[in-house]
Amino acid sequence: MESPKNILRLGLPNGSLQEPTLELLKRAGFHVVVSSRSYRPTVNDPDLELRLLRAQEIGRYVDHGFLDCGITGKDWIAENKADVEVLAEFNYSRATSNATRWVLVVPEDSPIKSVKDLQGKRIATEAVGLTEAYLEKNGVKAEVEFSWGATEVKVPELVDAIVDITETGSSLRANKLRIVDTLMESFPQLVSSKGAFQDAWKRQKMETLVLLLRGALEARDKVGLKMNVPSSALEEVVASLPSERSPTISQLANADWVAVETVIAESVVREIIPRLKALGAEGIVEYPLNKVIP
């Protein structure tokens, strides 16, 4: 009798994290196809079964065992008090590689200068649990109400302050709002249920997923560079390369030339190529990278 096939049920976030998460998976080798009418994306890995869900819910579904693992924000794990195993944290967000922040915000002209000034005030937020824990930690009693969205438009007419999520702060500044304090910084995390973590096959599959995703992140903003260099100029060429590790050097058929290959930050390529050319390098090739595995 054929044994049942091993399947790893993975939750992916929709909303603002959907596109950067799918792009990261693509660079890691997982091509995910999302239908507008289905929350079950397909992927080119028969061992994976995907679910596309709100980031706010993924931690809870992993905690309860409905999903084996999922990618969601550290903030929503804390908000839901989800009892999960954190396998990895990934430094990306909706538009940048910066962490998103949950911040206490008031109008620019508000007299509120610190969390202590919130005593007896009203606060609107989507992260009620995080906000209540923050107030308790600071010994402040205030009314916290759940906000369904567009939280920034509620001050000062409806509430005294808000706790909102921001990546760059530009939207808050555009609405003439001022950040008083930061409650939490958050990156996406890959989390596992306790049961899946104890399953040898699932744990190995998740560890492989972590390895590939980290490799994809490591390759972000980097490129490969290879060239042929006269042996007489090799020392100067190597010294001019801002590589994190020593470049790979190979002898060519012509004993007077060597091949040099390295990985560098894409931002410096436009400056370094003319310098390499001036040192005698030829056949310079720049190529993109999907993964860099340390």
C-alpha positions as CSV (number, residue, x, y, z in Angstrom):
1,M,0.0,0.0,0.0
2,E,1.4,3.4,-1.0
3,S,2.2,5.6,2.0
4,P,0.4,9.0,2.3
5,K,2.3,11.9,0.7
6,N,4.0,14.4,2.9
7,I,2.5,17.9,2.6
8,L,3.6,21.1,4.2
9,R,0.7,23.6,4.6
10,L,2.2,27.1,4.3
11,G,0.3,30.4,4.9
12,L,1.2,33.4,2.9
13,P,0.1,37.0,3.7
14,N,-2.1,39.0,1.3
15,G,-2.4,42.7,1.4
16,S,0.7,44.9,1.6
17,L,3.1,42.0,2.2
18,Q,1.8,39.8,-0.6
19,E,3.9,41.1,-3.5
20,P,7.3,41.3,-1.8
21,T,6.7,37.9,-0.2
22,L,5.8,36.3,-3.6
23,E,8.8,38.0,-5.2
24,L,11.1,36.6,-2.5
25,L,9.7,33.1,-3.0
26,K,10.2,33.5,-6.7
27,R,13.9,34.4,-6.2
28,A,14.2,31.4,-3.9
29,G,12.9,29.1,-6.7
30,F,9.2,28.9,-5.8
31,H,6.9,30.2,-8.5
32,V,3.6,31.0,-6.9
33,V,0.5,31.6,-9.1
34,V,-2.4,33.5,-7.4
35,S,-5.9,33.5,-8.7
36,S,-8.1,36.6,-8.0
37,R,-10.9,34.2,-7.0
38,S,-9.1,31.8,-4.8
39,Y,-7.2,31.9,-1.6
40,R,-5.3,28.7,-2.6
41,P,-2.3,29.7,-4.8
42,T,-0.5,27.1,-6.8
43,V,3.3,26.5,-6.6
44,N,5.9,24.5,-8.5
45,D,6.6,22.3,-5.5
46,P,4.3,19.3,-5.0
47,D,5.2,19.1,-1.3
48,L,3.7,22.6,-0.6
49,E,0.1,23.4,0.0
50,L,-0.4,27.2,0.1
51,R,-3.1,29.4,1.6
52,L,-3.3,33.1,1.1
53,L,-4.6,34.8,4.2
54,R,-4.6,38.1,6.1
55,A,-1.3,38.5,7.9
56,Q,-3.3,39.3,11.1
57,E,-4.7,35.7,11.0
58,I,-1.8,33.5,10.0
59,G,-0.2,33.3,13.4
60,R,-3.4,32.2,15.0
61,Y,-4.0,29.5,12.4
62,V,-0.5,28.2,12.8
63,D,-0.9,28.2,16.6
64,H,-4.1,26.1,16.3
65,G,-2.5,23.7,13.8
66,F,-4.7,24.5,10.8
67,L,-1.4,25.5,9.1
68,D,2.0,23.9,9.6
69,C,3.8,27.2,9.1
70,G,3.3,30.7,7.8
71,I,5.0,34.0,6.9
72,T,3.6,36.9,8.9
73,G,4.7,39.9,10.8
74,K,6.4,39.7,14.2
75,D,3.8,42.2,15.3
76,W,0.8,40.0,14.5
77,I,2.4,37.1,16.3
78,A,2.6,39.3,19.4
79,E,-0.8,40.8,18.9
80,N,-2.4,37.3,18.8
81,K,-0.2,35.9,21.5
82,A,0.4,33.0,19.1
83,D,2.3,30.1,20.7
84,V,4.5,29.2,17.7
85,E,8.1,28.4,16.9
86,V,10.0,31.2,15.2
87,L,12.2,29.7,12.5
88,A,13.5,32.8,10.8
89,E,13.1,36.5,10.5
90,F,13.4,38.2,7.1
91,N,14.5,41.8,6.6
92,Y,12.0,43.1,4.1
93,S,8.7,45.0,4.1
94,R,6.2,46.4,1.7
95,A,8.5,48.9,-0.1
96,T,11.9,48.8,1.5
97,S,14.2,46.6,3.6
98,N,13.4,48.6,6.7
99,A,11.3,47.3,9.5
100,T,7.7,48.4,9.9
101,R,7.0,50.3,13.1
102,W,4.0,50.5,15.3
103,V,4.0,54.1,16.5
104,L,2.1,56.3,18.9
105,V,0.9,59.3,16.8
106,V,-0.9,62.6,17.6
107,P,-1.6,65.7,15.6
108,E,1.4,68.1,15.2
109,D,-0.2,70.7,17.5
110,S,-1.3,68.2,20.2
111,P,-0.2,68.9,23.8
112,I,0.6,65.1,24.2
113,K,4.4,64.8,24.4
114,S,4.8,61.3,26.0
115,V,2.9,58.2,26.8
116,K,2.2,59.6,30.3
117,D,0.1,62.3,28.7
118,L,-2.4,59.6,27.5
119,Q,-3.9,59.1,31.0
120,G,-7.7,59.0,30.6
121,K,-7.5,59.6,26.8
122,R,-8.9,57.7,23.9
123,I,-6.7,55.8,21.4
124,A,-7.7,54.1,18.1
125,T,-5.7,51.3,16.6
126,E,-5.9,48.0,14.8
127,A,-3.4,46.5,17.3
128,V,-5.4,46.6,20.5
129,G,-3.4,44.0,22.3
130,L,0.0,45.7,21.6
131,T,-1.4,49.0,22.6
132,E,-2.9,47.8,25.9
133,A,0.3,46.0,26.8
134,Y,2.3,49.2,26.0
135,L,0.0,51.3,28.2
136,E,0.2,48.8,31.0
137,K,4.0,48.7,30.9
138,N,4.0,52.5,31.3
139,G,1.4,52.6,34.0
140,V,-1.1,54.5,32.0
141,K,-4.9,53.9,31.9
142,A,-6.6,55.0,28.6
143,E,-9.5,53.8,26.5
144,V,-8.3,51.8,23.5
145,E,-10.8,51.2,20.6
146,F,-10.3,48.9,17.6
147,S,-9.9,50.8,14.2
148,W,-11.1,49.1,11.0
149,G,-8.8,51.3,8.9
150,A,-8.0,54.9,7.9
151,T,-6.9,55.3,11.4
152,E,-4.9,58.5,10.7
153,V,-8.1,60.5,9.9
154,K,-9.6,59.9,13.4
155,V,-7.4,62.4,15.2
156,P,-8.2,64.8,16.8
157,E,-12.0,64.8,16.1
158,L,-12.7,61.2,17.2
159,V,-9.8,60.2,19.4
160,D,-6.9,61.9,21.1
161,A,-4.2,59.6,19.6
162,I,-3.7,56.6,17.4
163,V,-1.3,53.7,17.3
164,D,-0.6,53.0,13.6
165,I,1.9,51.1,11.5
166,T,4.4,52.9,9.3
167,E,7.3,52.0,7.1
168,T,8.7,55.4,6.1
169,G,6.5,57.9,8.1
170,S,5.6,59.8,4.9
171,S,1.8,59.2,5.2
172,L,1.8,60.4,8.7
173,R,3.7,63.6,7.8
174,A,1.4,64.2,4.9
175,N,-1.5,64.1,7.4
176,K,0.3,66.5,9.7
177,L,0.8,63.9,12.4
178,R,3.7,63.6,14.9
179,I,5.2,60.4,16.2
180,V,5.5,60.4,20.0
181,D,7.0,56.9,20.6
182,T,7.6,53.6,18.9
183,L,5.9,50.5,20.4
184,M,7.4,47.8,18.2
185,E,9.5,47.2,15.1
186,S,8.5,44.3,13.0
187,F,9.8,42.2,10.1
188,P,8.1,39.2,8.6
189,Q,8.9,35.9,10.3
190,L,8.5,32.2,9.2
191,V,6.7,30.5,12.1
192,S,5.8,26.9,12.7
193,S,3.2,25.1,14.8
194,K,4.5,23.1,17.7
195,G,3.3,19.9,16.0
196,A,4.9,20.6,12.6
197,F,8.2,21.5,14.4
198,Q,8.3,18.1,16.0
199,D,7.6,16.3,12.7
200,A,11.0,15.4,11.2
201,W,10.0,15.6,7.5
202,K,8.1,18.9,8.0
203,R,10.9,20.4,10.0
204,Q,13.5,19.5,7.3
205,K,11.2,21.0,4.7
206,M,10.9,24.2,6.7
207,E,14.6,24.4,7.3
208,T,15.2,24.1,3.5
209,L,12.7,26.8,2.9
210,V,14.5,29.1,5.4
211,L,17.8,28.4,3.7
212,L,16.5,29.3,0.3
213,L,14.6,32.4,1.4
214,R,17.7,33.7,3.3
215,G,19.8,33.1,0.2
216,A,17.3,35.1,-1.9
217,L,17.5,38.0,0.7
218,E,21.3,37.8,0.7
219,A,21.3,38.2,-3.0
220,R,19.1,41.3,-2.9
221,D,20.9,44.4,-4.3
222,K,23.9,42.3,-5.3
223,V,25.2,41.3,-8.7
224,G,27.9,38.9,-10.0
225,L,30.8,40.4,-11.9
226,K,33.3,38.4,-14.0
227,M,36.1,39.5,-16.2
228,N,39.4,38.6,-17.8
229,V,42.5,40.3,-16.3
230,P,46.1,40.5,-17.3
231,S,48.2,38.6,-14.7
232,S,50.4,41.7,-14.4
233,A,47.3,43.8,-13.3
234,L,45.7,41.1,-11.0
235,E,46.9,42.6,-7.7
236,E,45.6,46.0,-8.5
237,V,42.3,44.7,-9.8
238,V,41.7,42.5,-6.7
239,A,42.6,45.5,-4.5
240,S,40.0,47.6,-6.2
241,L,37.1,45.1,-5.8
242,P,34.8,45.9,-2.8
243,S,33.8,42.3,-2.5
244,E,32.8,40.8,0.9
245,R,35.0,37.8,0.3
246,S,38.1,37.1,-1.8
247,P,37.2,36.8,-5.5
248,T,37.5,33.6,-7.4
249,I,40.6,33.6,-9.7
250,S,41.1,31.0,-12.4
251,Q,44.0,30.5,-14.8
252,L,43.1,30.9,-18.5
253,A,44.6,29.0,-21.4
254,N,46.7,32.0,-22.1
255,A,49.2,32.0,-19.2
256,D,49.3,35.8,-19.2
257,W,45.6,36.1,-18.3
258,V,43.4,35.1,-15.5
259,A,39.6,35.0,-15.0
260,V,38.2,36.9,-12.0
261,E,34.7,36.5,-10.6
262,T,33.1,38.1,-7.5
263,V,29.9,39.3,-6.0
264,I,29.5,43.0,-5.2
265,A,26.8,45.5,-4.3
266,E,24.9,46.6,-7.4
267,S,25.1,50.3,-6.3
268,V,28.9,50.4,-6.9
269,V,29.0,48.7,-10.3
270,R,28.7,51.9,-12.4
271,E,31.7,53.3,-10.5
272,I,33.9,50.3,-10.6
273,I,33.6,49.1,-14.2
274,P,35.4,52.1,-15.7
275,R,38.2,51.6,-13.1
276,L,38.5,47.9,-14.0
277,K,38.6,48.7,-17.6
278,A,41.4,51.3,-17.1
279,L,43.4,48.6,-15.2
280,G,43.2,46.4,-18.3
281,A,40.2,44.1,-17.6
282,E,38.4,42.8,-20.6
283,G,35.2,40.8,-21.2
284,I,33.6,42.4,-18.2
285,V,30.1,40.7,-17.5
286,E,27.6,41.8,-14.9
287,Y,24.8,39.3,-14.1
288,P,21.9,39.2,-11.7
289,L,21.7,36.9,-8.7
290,N,18.7,35.0,-7.3
291,K,20.4,33.5,-4.3
292,V,23.6,33.8,-2.3
293,I,24.0,31.0,0.2
294,P,26.7,31.9,2.8
